[in-house]
C-alpha cells in the first residue's frame, strides 16, 4: 500500500470559501473532501463544477446527520445531488470528482455504475458516532461489494484500548486499501499514524473551520505536516510519545519531533491520551513504541507495568519516562533533573540551604520536586488536600506537611521563601484567579516570595499573575519541560540507535 494521503475536509458555507481554504493549505495536502452537507442550499446547485475549480483530486461527500454530517433533507434529494455532481463527466478525469463517498447502506446501482464508468473511485463508509466497532476485518471485507471500493470505518472509541484493538485488526489488512479511523481525542494516533494503521488517507480540517467537526477530533494539515512530518512517516518509523489524561495541552511533541528531525532520525513523537495507565502501556506495547513520556495522572501507576525501574525513579516513587529496549520496559525520572536545573537558574542560587520551601501538591510531579528540594538542602513543607499523601511524601525527606486550605495560611507564610506549585490547577486557565484555577487562592503574597509554577500553558497562570502583581518574581514550568526533555531525548536516542 502507498503512503497515506492527507485529505482536507472543506466545510465552508460557499464554494468560494472552500476554494480559498484549499488554496491556503495546498502545500500540505494531497486531496480535498467537499462536504456538500455544509454548503448553503444555492451553493449545492453548482457542486458539479468544483473539481475543475479546485484543481486538486476531490472526494464528493454528502454526509447525513446520523453519520455525523448536516444533511437532513432525506435520501431522495440526496440521491439527486449525487446524480447532479456525477453527471456530464468530462473526458479529462481531473475535472471530475476523483472519489465519491457512499455509506454502507446507501445502494443506488445507477450512481454506482456512473461513478465506476467515469473512473470515480467509491469510498464505501460506515460511521458509528457513539460506539467502537470490533469486527473491523469482517466489516471491511463485506464492504468490498465489487472489489473496487475503498472501505471506510470510523468510530468513536470509549478508551485507548479500542484504538489498540483497531491497530491489531488493521495489521490483518496491510495488503489492501481501506480507511480506518478512531474519532475524538482518543483517536488522534490513528490520524498521525495512518501508515501504521494501514489507512489509505487521513482526514484533516483547516484551523479556521475546525470547530465545524469538533466532535470528530480532526487535526489541521499544517500541524500534521510541520509538527509530525506526516509525509515522512511509514511502517518502519519508530514511535515515541506521551501519555496522560486529559492531556489537552502538551508541548512535548513539538520539542521531541524537532530533536528527531535535527538528528535525522526516522522517528515520530505522538500524544496518546488514556484515562488508564494500563491501557496506555498496552497501546505502547502493541504499537512497539520505543519510549514514552508519562504525565498526570500516571507517573506513579505506570510503574506497576514495567520490568525495571531506574534507582533514582525508584527512590522518587514516580516515573516520567519509559524506554522499550528490545521488549524490556524500564522507567526513569528526568523531572528531577529538569526541575533542579530550571529552579537554580530561576533563583540564581547554587543550592537551597537556609531556604524555607513550600511544595504545593503531593502527586507524581511533586515527588520528583521533593527529591530535588531535599538534595539541594532546603527545609520544606508539603501542602496537599489529602493529608495522608502529604504526610507520606514529607516523611520520606523529613519535611513538614499541612493541609492545602485556608487554615494553612500562616504555615504557608512560614515556608514562603520559595513556593513551588506542582498541581495541574491553572492549566489552560483563561480567567482570573479563583478557587478552581489557583491552588493557593487563600494566600496573600507579600512581594518577597519566589513562585515557581510547573504549569506552562498558559504562560502566566492565575497564581503567577496574582504573585507578580504583588511584586514577586515568578517562573512557569517551560524551562523545566525543556531541560527534562533534553534528558529524555538522550534516552530515546540511545534506544533508537540500539533497536
Secondary structure, 3 states (H helix, E strand, C coil): CCCCEEEEEECCCCHHHHHHHHHHCHHHCCEEEEEHHHCCCHHHHHHHHHHHHHCCCEEEECCEHHHCCCECCCHHHHHHHHHHHHCCCCCCHHHCCCEEEEECCCCCHHHHHHHHHCCCEEEEEEEECCCCCCCHHHHHHHHCCCCCCEEEEEEECCCHHHHHHHHHHHHCCCCCCEEEEEECHHHHHHHHCCCCCCCCEEEEECHHHHHHHHHHCCCCHHHHHHCCCHHHCCCCCEEEEEECCCCCCCCHHHHHHHHHHHCCCCEEEEECCCCCHHHHHHHHHHCCCCEEEECCCCCCHHHHHCCEECHHHHHHCCCCEEEEECCEEEEECCHHHHHHHHHHHHHCCCCCCCCEEEEECCCHHHHHHHHHHHHCCCEEEEEECCHHHHHHHHHHHCCEEEECCHHHHHHHHHCCCEEEECCCCCCCCCCCCCCCCCCCCCCCCCCCCEEEECCCCCCCCHHHHHHHHCCCEEECCHHHHHHHHHHHHHHHHHHHHHC
